[in-house]
Amino acid sequence: MLVISLIILSYLIGSIPFGVIVCRFFNIDITKRGSGNIGATNVIRTLGPVPGAIVLALDLLKGTFATGIALILLKDPWLVIACGIAAVLGHMFSIYLKFKGGKGAAVGLGVLLAIAPDIFVVAAVFVVAVIALTRYVSLASITGPLLVTVLMYLWGRPVPYLLATLLVAILMIIKHIPNIKRLLAGTERKIGEKDHV
């Protein structure tokens, strides 16, 4: 019962649409602006870096908090990672948004921070470097999870963590298929291209 309760709680935590909530303070419906995505990238384009950074931090903490609770109460890597995945899925398919949501990159990083803080640091530096060099957030969101999966394998982390990062990497690629098409066509928008509000 504890396991089921924690998985459900993790999903509900992941489902909290912080992008929507933060933007409401600015009288903005983020689902109707820019790409319509509730994540930090669309918030940055619509409202600027400060609101976007707040959303990024809150979304990341969703993953860390949900997974951290599981680490304390469950300890078993399979059960811990089940809660982490539930949080990511909650963000992607939020019960509060009729099972719509974001792409899960920030929440996935939050899960990673809880289970492998050293790999998190490497991934964070990599993501920042990719964005700084290319200004494509989507490219960082696609390649980051792939790097994490490789590092989980090379650094001998528990099998559940490896499989979970592989699953998240696959989900990231699927959720970013439109972005991949735009990247290949050269029409993907770069960070810093702000929408008018």
N, CA, C and O of each residue as an XYZ file, in Angstrom:
788
protein
N       0.830     -1.216      0.000
C       0.000      0.000      0.000
C       0.858      1.258      0.000
O       0.530      2.237     -0.669
N       1.976      1.232      0.762
C       2.875      2.377      0.796
C       3.461      2.647     -0.581
O       3.547      3.797     -1.013
N       3.867      1.576     -1.270
C       4.463      1.734     -2.596
C       3.470      2.364     -3.560
O       3.799      3.321     -4.261
N       2.263      1.831     -3.596
C       1.239      2.356     -4.508
C       0.927      3.815     -4.181
O       0.776      4.649     -5.074
N       0.833      4.107     -2.877
C       0.533      5.471     -2.453
C       1.623      6.439     -2.890
O       1.329      7.546     -3.341
N       2.886      6.023     -2.758
C       3.999      6.895     -3.136
C       4.081      7.102     -4.648
O       4.423      8.190     -5.111
N       3.767      6.054     -5.416
C       3.765      6.199     -6.870
C       2.671      7.175     -7.303
O       2.895      8.030     -8.160
N       1.490      7.042     -6.706
C       0.387      7.962     -7.024
C       0.747      9.380     -6.599
O       0.501     10.336     -7.334
N       1.332      9.514     -5.402
C       1.742     10.835     -4.921
C       2.786     11.452     -5.854
O       2.734     12.648     -6.143
N       3.725     10.641     -6.319
C       4.758     11.131     -7.237
C       4.133     11.637     -8.527
O       4.529     12.677     -9.051
N       3.153     10.897     -9.037
C       2.465     11.332    -10.249
C       1.755     12.659    -10.018
O       1.809     13.551    -10.865
N       1.086     12.791     -8.870
C       0.347     14.017     -8.577
C       1.294     15.203     -8.394
O       0.986     16.319     -8.811
N       2.448     14.956     -7.771
C       3.450     16.018     -7.624
C       3.963     16.435     -9.005
O       4.061     17.624     -9.308
N       4.286     15.448     -9.829
C       4.755     15.738    -11.174
C       3.726     16.463    -12.017
O       4.074     17.214    -12.928
N       2.468     16.238    -11.712
C       1.386     16.840    -12.493
C       1.177     18.323    -12.215
O       0.516     19.009    -12.996
N       1.731     18.828    -11.112
C       1.523     20.242    -10.778
C       2.078     21.122    -11.906
O       3.285     21.104    -12.150
N       1.238     21.879    -12.589
C       1.687     22.669    -13.758
C       2.230     24.028    -13.347
O       1.550     25.047    -13.466
N       3.463     24.028    -12.861
C       4.030     25.275    -12.361
C       4.127     26.349    -13.440
O       4.014     27.537    -13.141
N       4.337     25.942    -14.695
C       4.374     26.912    -15.774
C       3.064     27.670    -15.881
O       3.058     28.887    -16.069
N       1.956     26.957    -15.762
C       0.632     27.571    -15.815
C       0.418     28.473    -14.607
O      -0.073     29.595    -14.732
N       0.796     27.965    -13.430
C       0.575     28.702    -12.185
C       1.367     30.004    -12.161
O       0.819     31.062    -11.849
N       2.661     29.928    -12.491
C       3.506     31.133    -12.470
C       2.990     32.162    -13.468
O       2.928     33.351    -13.155
N       2.620     31.718    -14.660
C       2.171     32.652    -15.696
C       0.844     33.321    -15.349
O       0.556     34.418    -15.828
N       0.043     32.668    -14.521
C      -1.219     33.275    -14.119
C      -0.998     34.534    -13.291
O      -1.846     35.426    -13.280
N       0.148     34.615    -12.588
C       0.476     35.824    -11.841
C       0.704     37.003    -12.774
O       0.634     38.158    -12.354
N       0.976     36.711    -14.037
C       1.180     37.755    -15.045
C      -0.032     37.863    -15.973
O       0.029     38.499    -17.026
N      -1.134     37.229    -15.561
C      -2.360     37.222    -16.360
C      -2.132     36.664    -17.758
O      -2.692     37.150    -18.740
N      -1.294     35.629    -17.825
C      -0.983     34.978    -19.093
C      -1.395     33.511    -19.025
O      -1.099     32.822    -18.049
N      -2.075     33.038    -20.062
C      -2.361     31.615    -20.202
C      -1.274     31.040    -21.102
O      -1.334     31.172    -22.325
N      -0.287     30.407    -20.492
C       0.881     29.949    -21.250
C       0.521     28.883    -22.272
O       1.248     28.689    -23.247
N      -0.597     28.187    -22.060
C      -0.999     27.153    -23.016
C      -1.493     27.752    -24.328
O      -1.684     27.042    -25.316
N      -1.700     29.084    -24.324
C      -2.172     29.753    -25.537
C      -1.140     30.741    -26.080
O      -1.451     31.569    -26.937
N       0.072     30.648    -25.580
C       1.146     31.527    -26.032
C       2.306     30.715    -26.587
O       2.579     29.608    -26.123
N       2.976     31.264    -27.568
C       4.139     30.596    -28.132
C       3.820     29.208    -28.629
O       2.909     29.011    -29.434
N       4.584     28.245    -28.139
C       4.381     26.848    -28.537
C       3.207     26.208    -27.813
O       2.761     25.123    -28.185
N       2.700     26.883    -26.770
C       1.616     26.316    -25.978
C       2.110     25.364    -24.905
O       1.317     24.830    -24.129
N       3.431     25.147    -24.861
C       4.010     24.237    -23.877
C       4.081     24.916    -22.513
O       4.255     26.131    -22.428
N       3.946     24.125    -21.445
C       3.935     24.690    -20.092
C       5.326     24.749    -19.470
O       5.470     25.164    -18.320
N       6.342     24.341    -20.209
C       7.691     24.281    -19.670
C       8.405     25.614    -19.645
O       7.900     26.625    -20.135
N       9.606     25.594    -19.054
C      10.377     26.818    -18.842
C      10.754     27.519    -20.144
O      10.773     28.749    -20.195
N      11.050     26.768    -21.185
C      11.478     27.389    -22.441
C      10.407     28.315    -22.997
O      10.705     29.440    -23.396
N       9.176     27.855    -23.026
C       8.086     28.689    -23.549
C       7.813     29.870    -22.623
O       7.447     30.952    -23.082
N       7.993     29.660    -21.316
C       7.806     30.760    -20.367
C       8.879     31.827    -20.585
O       8.586     33.022    -20.543
N      10.116     31.397    -20.816
C      11.201     32.348    -21.092
C      10.898     33.158    -22.339
O      11.072     34.376    -22.350
N      10.446     32.490    -23.384
C      10.141     33.189    -24.642
C       8.979     34.156    -24.478
O       8.927     35.197    -25.133
N       8.047     33.800    -23.596
C       6.843     34.609    -23.444
C       7.011     35.731    -22.434
O       6.587     36.861    -22.677
N       7.635     35.418    -21.288
C       7.707     36.384    -20.193
C       9.116     36.826    -19.824
O       9.294     37.825    -19.126
N      10.119     36.085    -20.292
C      11.483     36.471    -19.966
C      12.185     35.471    -19.061
O      11.579     34.492    -18.625
N      13.471     35.713    -18.773
C      14.296     34.731    -18.078
C      13.937     34.485    -16.610
O      14.074     33.362    -16.124
N      13.478     35.526    -15.894
C      13.208     35.336    -14.461
C      12.021     34.403    -14.223
O      12.165     33.428    -13.486
N      10.851     34.662    -14.820
C       9.755     33.701    -14.657
C      10.123     32.317    -15.187
O       9.737     31.302    -14.607
N      10.871     32.280    -16.287
C      11.295     31.002    -16.842
C      12.188     30.236    -15.895
O      12.051     29.021    -15.755
N      13.118     30.945    -15.232
C      14.019     30.298    -14.277
C      13.244     29.759    -13.076
O      13.571     28.699    -12.543
N      12.220     30.493    -12.656
C      11.388     30.038    -11.535
C      10.677     28.742    -11.907
O      10.649     27.794    -11.122
N      10.107     28.706    -13.103
C       9.410     27.496    -13.564
C      10.386     26.337    -13.693
O      10.072     25.213    -13.303
N      11.568     26.605    -14.238
C      12.583     25.559    -14.379
C      12.937     24.968    -13.022
O      12.995     23.748    -12.868
N      13.175     25.833    -12.034
C      13.556     25.370    -10.703
C      12.431     24.553    -10.059
O      12.680     23.501     -9.470
N      11.201     25.041    -10.176
C      10.067     24.336     -9.570
C       9.823     22.991    -10.238
O       9.543     22.003     -9.560
N       9.927     22.946    -11.566
C       9.740     21.681    -12.277
C      10.840     20.684    -11.906
O      10.573     19.498    -11.715
N      12.068     21.171    -11.807
C      13.173     20.301    -11.415
C      12.941     19.745    -10.011
O      13.153     18.558     -9.763
N      12.506     20.611     -9.098
C      12.281     20.187     -7.718
C      11.152     19.165     -7.595
O      11.146     18.356     -6.667
N      10.199     19.196     -8.525
C       9.144     18.174     -8.508
C       9.760     16.783     -8.584
O       9.407     15.889     -7.815
N      10.683     16.616     -9.521
C      11.332     15.321     -9.685
C      12.190     14.951     -8.500
O      12.177     13.804     -8.054
N      12.947     15.923     -7.977
C      13.824     15.664     -6.838
C      13.012     15.317     -5.594
O      13.356     14.385     -4.868
N      11.949     16.056     -5.347
C      11.128     15.846     -4.152
C      10.443     14.483     -4.181
O      10.500     13.726     -3.212
N       9.796     14.182     -5.301
C       9.088     12.906     -5.412
C      10.043     11.721     -5.261
O       9.745     10.761     -4.549
N      11.180     11.795     -5.928
C      12.151     10.712     -5.872
C      12.841     10.662     -4.514
O      13.141      9.581     -4.008
N      13.092     11.823     -3.927
C      13.732     11.876     -2.615
C      12.895     11.208     -1.543
O      13.428     10.494     -0.694
N      11.593     11.431     -1.572
C      10.703     10.770     -0.617
C      10.805      9.253     -0.762
O      10.866      8.523      0.227
N      10.822      8.800     -1.999
C      10.921      7.356     -2.257
C      12.260      6.794     -1.767
O      12.313      5.689     -1.228
N      13.328      7.551     -1.955
C      14.642      7.109     -1.484
C      14.652      6.920      0.026
O      15.255      5.975      0.534
N      13.991      7.809      0.736
C      13.970      7.753      2.198
C      13.087      6.609      2.703
O      13.455      5.895      3.636
N      11.920      6.445      2.077
C      10.937      5.495      2.604
C      11.032      4.101      1.995
O      10.661      3.122      2.642
N      11.521      3.994      0.761
C      11.500      2.702      0.076
C      12.893      2.099     -0.088
O      13.091      0.910      0.158
N      13.843      2.910     -0.499
C      15.234      2.494     -0.675
C      15.471      1.550     -1.865
O      16.496      1.671     -2.537
N      14.562      0.627     -2.137
C      14.727     -0.296     -3.255
C      14.806      0.489     -4.570
O      13.892      1.248     -4.890
N      15.908      0.309     -5.344
C      16.087      1.093     -6.578
C      14.934      0.977     -7.563
O      14.583      1.961     -8.213
N      14.336     -0.206     -7.687
C      13.222     -0.390     -8.623
C      12.031      0.467     -8.217
O      11.389      1.091     -9.061
N      11.738      0.494     -6.912
C      10.588      1.256     -6.424
C      10.879      2.751     -6.463
O      10.000      3.553     -6.779
N      12.107      3.118     -6.144
C      12.498      4.521     -6.191
C      12.337      5.065     -7.609
O      11.776      6.141     -7.818
N      12.832      4.309     -8.565
C      12.788      4.790     -9.943
C      11.363      4.787    -10.481
O      11.034      5.583    -11.361
N      10.510      3.897     -9.961
C       9.097      3.902    -10.360
C       8.453      5.225     -9.971
O       7.645      5.776    -10.719
N       8.815      5.731     -8.795
C       8.280      7.023     -8.355
C       8.832      8.154     -9.216
O       8.108      9.093     -9.548
N      10.108      8.069     -9.579
C      10.691      9.084    -10.442
C      10.017      9.142    -11.795
O       9.704     10.220    -12.302
N       9.795      7.976    -12.377
C       9.125      7.914    -13.680
C       7.699      8.430    -13.565
O       7.202      9.100    -14.470
N       7.034      8.115    -12.444
C       5.664      8.590    -12.231
C       5.629     10.118    -12.216
O       4.694     10.725    -12.738
N       6.648     10.739    -11.619
C       6.706     12.207    -11.581
C       6.894     12.785    -12.980
O       6.260     13.776    -13.341
N       7.772     12.156    -13.766
C       7.996     12.619    -15.144
C       6.715     12.478    -15.965
O       6.336     13.390    -16.700
N       6.055     11.334    -15.835
C       4.808     11.102    -16.568
C       3.720     12.068    -16.118
O       2.887     12.497    -16.917
N       3.734     12.408    -14.825
C       2.769     13.384    -14.326
C       2.938     14.730    -15.004
O       1.954     15.393    -15.333
N       4.185     15.134    -15.215
C       4.445     16.408    -15.896
C       4.017     16.347    -17.359
O       3.444     17.297    -17.892
N       4.306     15.212    -18.001
C       3.967     15.065    -19.419
C       2.461     14.939    -19.642
O       1.919     15.445    -20.624
N       1.804     14.259    -18.715
C       0.366     13.975    -18.855
C      -0.335     14.362    -17.555
O      -0.791     13.505    -16.799
N      -0.410     15.661    -17.313
C      -0.931     16.169    -16.043
C      -2.429     15.943    -15.889
O      -3.220     16.262    -16.776
N      -2.792     15.391    -14.754
C      -4.209     15.168    -14.472
C      -4.939     16.500    -14.332
O      -6.149     16.583    -14.545
N      -4.187     17.544    -13.970
C      -4.790     18.864    -13.795
C      -4.993     19.594    -15.116
O      -5.679     20.615    -15.161
N      -4.400     19.078    -16.190
C      -4.510     19.713    -17.510
C      -5.122     18.753    -18.523
O      -4.790     18.789    -19.708
N      -6.007     17.905    -18.051
C      -6.675     16.926    -18.915
C      -5.656     16.045    -19.642
O      -5.800     15.738    -20.825
N      -4.623     15.650    -18.893
C      -3.573     14.734    -19.348
C      -2.721     15.298    -20.493
O      -2.173     14.561    -21.312
N      -2.635     16.622    -20.516
C      -1.661     17.283    -21.370
C      -0.565     17.833    -20.468
O      -0.725     17.857    -19.248
N       0.547     18.276    -21.053
C       1.605     18.797    -20.203
C       2.851     19.154    -20.972
O       2.811     19.432    -22.170
N       3.972     19.140    -20.249
C       5.249     19.501    -20.837
C       5.998     18.300    -21.370
O       5.437     17.215    -21.519
N       7.268     18.504    -21.655
C       8.083     17.448    -22.267
C       8.931     16.687    -21.264
O       9.549     15.682    -21.618
N       8.975     17.147    -20.013
C       9.548     16.343    -18.942
C      11.040     16.475    -18.693
O      11.568     15.808    -17.804
N      11.740     17.321    -19.455
C      13.194     17.394    -19.323
C      13.620     17.877    -17.936
O      14.498     17.278    -17.314
N      13.005     18.953    -17.449
C      13.389     19.508    -16.152
C      13.066     18.540    -15.016
O      13.859     18.382    -14.088
N      11.908     17.897    -15.087
C      11.532     16.932    -14.047
C      12.491     15.745    -14.068
O      12.890     15.243    -13.017
N      12.859     15.300    -15.270
C      13.824     14.214    -15.395
C      15.160     14.573    -14.770
O      15.792     13.734    -14.128
N      15.596     15.823    -14.953
C      16.827     16.281    -14.315
C      16.679     16.276    -12.798
O      17.630     15.976    -12.076
N      15.492     16.607    -12.322
C      15.239     16.573    -10.879
C      15.339     15.166    -10.310
O      15.889     14.963     -9.228
N      14.810     14.206    -11.039
C      14.938     12.800    -10.632
C      16.407     12.408    -10.598
O      16.868     11.752     -9.663
N      17.128     12.814    -11.621
C      18.556     12.503    -11.698
C      19.317     13.102    -10.519
O      20.216     12.462     -9.974
N      18.966     14.323    -10.123
C      19.613     14.961     -8.980
C      19.451     14.121     -7.718
O      20.360     14.053     -6.891
N      18.294     13.482     -7.573
C      18.030     12.674     -6.379
C      18.799     11.357     -6.392
O      19.322     10.942     -5.357
N      18.876     10.697     -7.540
C      19.466      9.345     -7.573
C      20.943      9.330     -7.923
O      21.644      8.379     -7.578
N      21.437     10.366     -8.603
C      22.844     10.379     -9.029
C      23.312     11.827     -9.163
O      23.454     12.326    -10.279
N      23.551     12.502     -8.047
C      23.926     13.918     -8.112
C      25.200     14.191     -8.898
O      25.343     15.260     -9.491
N      26.132     13.233     -8.909
C      27.363     13.445     -9.679
C      27.091     13.460    -11.177
O      27.632     14.292    -11.905
N      26.247     12.532    -11.634
C      25.879     12.516    -13.051
C      25.019     13.736    -13.384
O      25.082     14.268    -14.492
N      24.218     14.169    -12.412
C      23.417     15.382    -12.606
C      24.309     16.570    -12.927
O      24.009     17.346    -13.835
N      25.409     16.717    -12.185
C      26.317     17.849    -12.396
C      26.885     17.812    -13.820
O      26.939     18.832    -14.507
N      27.307     16.617    -14.248
C      27.848     16.471    -15.600
C      26.774     16.807    -16.631
O      27.030     17.532    -17.591
N      25.582     16.278    -16.427
C      24.484     16.523    -17.368
C      24.117     17.998    -17.410
O      23.859     18.542    -18.484
N      24.090     18.650    -16.247
C      23.741     20.073    -16.198
C      24.763     20.912    -16.958
O      24.395     21.820    -17.703
N      26.045     20.608    -16.770
C      27.094     21.330    -17.494
C      26.953     21.094    -18.997
O      27.103     22.020    -19.794
N      26.663     19.849    -19.377
C      26.489     19.506    -20.786
C      25.319     20.271    -21.393
O      25.437     20.840    -22.479
N      24.194     20.282    -20.691
C      22.997     20.964    -21.191
C      23.260     22.459    -21.367
O      22.903     23.045    -22.389
N      23.889     23.067    -20.360
C      24.197     24.497    -20.445
C      25.133     24.768    -21.625
O      24.962     25.750    -22.348
N      26.120     23.893    -21.814
C      27.076     24.071    -22.912
C      26.390     23.970    -24.272
O      26.654     24.772    -25.169
N      25.505     22.978    -24.421
C      24.787     22.807    -25.696
C      23.922     24.021    -25.994
O      23.891     24.507    -27.125
N      23.212     24.514    -24.965
C      22.353     25.682    -25.167
C      23.191     26.914    -25.485
O      22.832     27.708    -26.354
N      24.317     27.073    -24.773
C      25.177     28.237    -24.996
C      25.770     28.232    -26.405
O      25.896     29.279    -27.040
N      26.131     27.050    -26.882
C      26.787     26.949    -28.183
C      25.800     26.995    -29.350
O      26.103     27.552    -30.405
N      24.615     26.405    -29.154
C      23.670     26.291    -30.266
C      22.421     27.153    -30.104
O      21.761     27.488    -31.088
N      22.094     27.513    -28.846
C      20.873     28.233    -28.490
C      19.615     27.410    -28.776
O      18.517     27.960    -28.864
N      19.777     26.102    -28.918
C      18.640     25.206    -29.100
C      18.392     24.426    -27.808
O      19.151     23.514    -27.480
N      17.344     24.778    -27.081
C      16.999     24.050    -25.868
C      16.575     22.627    -26.207
O      16.897     21.686    -25.482
N      15.859     22.477    -27.300
C      15.373     21.155    -27.693
C      16.531     20.191    -27.937
O      16.443     19.015    -27.583
N      17.602     20.673    -28.533
C      18.763     19.819    -28.796
C      19.377     19.330    -27.483
O      19.773     18.170    -27.365
N      19.450     20.224    -26.504
C      19.968     19.836    -25.190
C      19.036     18.841    -24.507
O      19.491     17.914    -23.836
N      17.730     19.036    -24.680
C      16.750     18.146    -24.056
C      16.772     16.749    -24.663
O      16.424     15.774    -23.997
N      17.177     16.652    -25.917
C      17.241     15.359    -26.598
C      18.553     14.642    -26.289
O      18.560     13.449    -25.985
N      19.652     15.370    -26.368
C      20.968     14.742    -26.210
C      21.342     14.523    -24.743
O      22.089     13.599    -24.423
N      20.821     15.374    -23.851
C      21.136     15.242    -22.435
C      20.787     13.871    -21.858
O      21.649     13.232    -21.253
N      19.548     13.400    -22.027
C      19.188     12.085    -21.516
C      19.997     10.944    -22.133
O      20.255      9.937    -21.475
N      20.392     11.101    -23.388
C      21.235     10.081    -24.015
C      22.593     10.012    -23.323
O      23.117      8.925    -23.080
N      23.166     11.184    -23.006
C      24.434     11.225    -22.275
C      24.278     10.584    -20.900
O      25.136      9.810    -20.474
N      23.203     10.896    -20.214
C      22.961     10.335    -18.883
C      22.880      8.811    -18.941
O      23.426      8.119    -18.082
N      22.201      8.301    -19.953
C      22.088      6.852    -20.105
C      23.458      6.208    -20.269
O      23.743      5.180    -19.654
N      24.295      6.805    -21.088
C      25.650      6.290    -21.302
C      26.449      6.323    -20.006
O      27.145      5.361    -19.680
N      26.354      7.431    -19.262
C      27.102      7.560    -18.017
C      26.607      6.573    -16.959
O      27.409      6.026    -16.201
N      25.306      6.342    -16.903
C      24.762      5.352    -15.966
C      25.386      3.986    -16.230
O      25.695      3.247    -15.295
N      25.568      3.656    -17.496
C      26.161      2.364    -17.865
C      27.655      2.344    -17.560
O      28.150      1.403    -16.940
N      28.371      3.374    -17.992
C      29.817      3.395    -17.828
C      30.233      3.476    -16.366
O      31.267      2.931    -15.982
N      29.436      4.149    -15.556
C      29.794      4.336    -14.155
C      29.167      3.279    -13.240
O      29.216      3.395    -12.015
N      28.582      2.254    -13.853
C      28.119      1.091    -13.110
C      27.000      1.337    -12.117
O      27.006      0.773    -11.022
N      26.049      2.167    -12.482
C      24.932      2.451    -11.589
C      23.919      1.299    -11.616
O      23.936      0.490    -12.543
N      23.029      1.216    -10.598
C      22.043      0.123    -10.541
C      21.253     -0.019    -11.840
O      20.923      0.973    -12.490
N      20.961     -1.246    -12.201
C      20.232     -1.534    -13.435
C      18.910     -0.765    -13.525
O      18.587     -0.255    -14.599
N      18.130     -0.661    -12.436
C      16.877      0.106    -12.535
C      17.106      1.554    -12.975
O      16.313      2.108    -13.737
N      18.197      2.167    -12.490
C      18.493      3.545    -12.867
C      18.873      3.628    -14.346
O      18.471      4.556    -15.048
N      19.641      2.660    -14.802
C      20.038      2.623    -16.211
C      18.823      2.469    -17.112
O      18.672      3.198    -18.093
N      17.961      1.523    -16.779
C      16.769      1.288    -17.599
C      15.836      2.484    -17.569
O      15.212      2.821    -18.576
N      15.741      3.126    -16.408
C      14.856      4.286    -16.288
C      15.360      5.444    -17.135
O      14.573      6.114    -17.803
N      16.665      5.683    -17.114
C      17.204      6.777    -17.924
C      17.059      6.477    -19.410
O      16.847      7.386    -20.212
N      17.173      5.200    -19.777
C      16.948      4.813    -21.172
C      15.499      5.082    -21.563
O      15.228      5.598    -22.647
N      14.567      4.728    -20.673
C      13.152      4.970    -20.939
C      12.874      6.465    -21.077
O      12.158      6.890    -21.984
N      13.450      7.263    -20.163
C      13.249      8.722    -20.225
C      13.839      9.282    -21.517
O      13.249     10.165    -22.141
N      15.004      8.767    -21.918
C      15.622      9.235    -23.169
C      14.703      8.956    -24.359
O      14.546      9.796    -25.245
N      14.101      7.770    -24.367
C      13.172      7.417    -25.446
C      11.946      8.331    -25.421
O      11.495      8.804    -26.464
N      11.415      8.574    -24.225
C      10.256      9.463    -24.088
C      10.604     10.880    -24.555
O       9.801     11.539    -25.216
N      11.803     11.338    -24.205
C      12.229     12.675    -24.620
C      12.281     12.785    -26.142
O      11.853     13.783    -26.722
N      12.808     11.751    -26.769
C      12.900     11.759    -28.236
C      11.503     11.775    -28.854
O      11.241     12.522    -29.797
N      10.615     10.950    -28.318
C       9.240     10.898    -28.840
C       8.550     12.248    -28.670
O       7.917     12.752    -29.598
N       8.679     12.839    -27.458
C       8.024     14.125    -27.192
C       8.624     15.258    -28.036
O       7.975     16.280    -28.264
N       9.856     15.069    -28.491
C      10.540     16.122    -29.251
C      10.568     15.856    -30.764
O      11.318     16.508    -31.490
N       9.764     14.911    -31.236
C       9.751     14.619    -32.672
C       9.470     15.873    -33.512
O      10.148     16.085    -34.517
N       8.487     16.713    -33.133
C       8.282     17.948    -33.914
C       9.521     18.840    -33.904
O       9.856     19.459    -34.914
N      10.204     18.903    -32.749
C      11.422     19.716    -32.656
C      12.529     19.140    -33.540
O      13.261     19.882    -34.195
N      12.641     17.814    -33.551
C      13.663     17.156    -34.371
C      13.436     17.478    -35.840
O      14.380     17.757    -36.579
N      12.184     17.439    -36.254
C      11.853     17.766    -37.649
C      12.235     19.201    -37.977
O      12.760     19.491    -39.052
N      11.956     20.115    -37.009
C      12.302     21.519    -37.242
C      13.812     21.740    -37.225
O      14.331     22.570    -37.971
N      14.520     20.988    -36.364
C      15.982     21.087    -36.334
C      16.569     20.662    -37.679
O      17.457     21.323    -38.219
N      16.065     19.558    -38.206
C      16.559     19.058    -39.490
C      16.212     20.016    -40.632
O      16.956     20.130    -41.606
N      15.076     20.699    -40.500
C      14.650     21.635    -41.549
C      15.256     23.025    -41.366
O      15.140     23.884    -42.241
N      15.910     23.238    -40.207
C      16.509     24.536    -39.938
C      15.516     25.594    -39.512
O      15.796     26.789    -39.609
N      14.336     25.158    -39.033
C      13.296     26.119    -38.651
C      13.024     26.135    -37.151
O      12.118     26.834    -36.697
N      13.794     25.375    -36.377
C      13.601     25.353    -34.925
C      13.970     26.705    -34.329
O      14.985     27.299    -34.691
N      13.128     27.186    -33.404
C      13.382     28.487    -32.784
C      14.483     28.367    -31.743
O      14.590     27.359    -31.044
N      15.297     29.409    -31.652
C      16.387     29.431    -30.689
C      15.948     30.168    -29.416
O      15.037     30.995    -29.431
N      16.631     29.835    -28.321
C      16.342     30.518    -27.072
C      16.690     31.992    -27.221
O      17.673     32.353    -27.869
N      15.872     32.827    -26.615
C      16.109     34.261    -26.731
C      15.166     34.918    -27.713
O      15.063     36.144    -27.756
N      14.468     34.104    -28.510
C      13.462     34.644    -29.427
C      12.158     34.788    -28.667
O      11.380     33.840    -28.553
N      11.934     35.967    -28.155
C      10.823     36.209    -27.233
C       9.532     36.494    -27.971
O       9.508     37.207    -28.975
N       8.433     35.906    -27.439
C       7.113     36.193    -27.986
C       6.604     37.510    -27.394
O       6.985     37.890    -26.286
N       5.757     38.189    -28.129
C       5.141     39.411    -27.599
C       3.999     39.032    -26.686
O       3.250     38.098    -26.971
N       3.865     39.753    -25.590
C       2.779     39.492    -24.634
C       1.823     40.662    -24.599
O       0.841     40.635    -23.856
